[in-house]
Amino acid sequence: MATPDVRPVGDLPDAIGKTAARELQAGGIASLEAVSRHTEKELLAIHGVGPKAVRILREALASRGAGLRDESL
């Protein structure tokens, strides 16, 4: 069975890729605001979300003056 062609929704950047977009959405993360509530470690634990996707998400958040949740909190 073919994997559905899932494109990022909301304001998630297209550059994160289809797999990362699909897995983030499956985990209830469909916006940069939702991404900002997670740590890098939490995002990397999601299947299909690797260092490149996290870097792209960080850059998108930084362009809005936001960032990922601090690991120490």
Secondary structure, 3 states (H helix, E strand, C coil): CCCCCCCCCCCCCHHHCHHHHHHHHHCCCCCHHHHCCCCHHHHHCCCCCCHHHHHHHHHHHHCCCCCCCCCCC
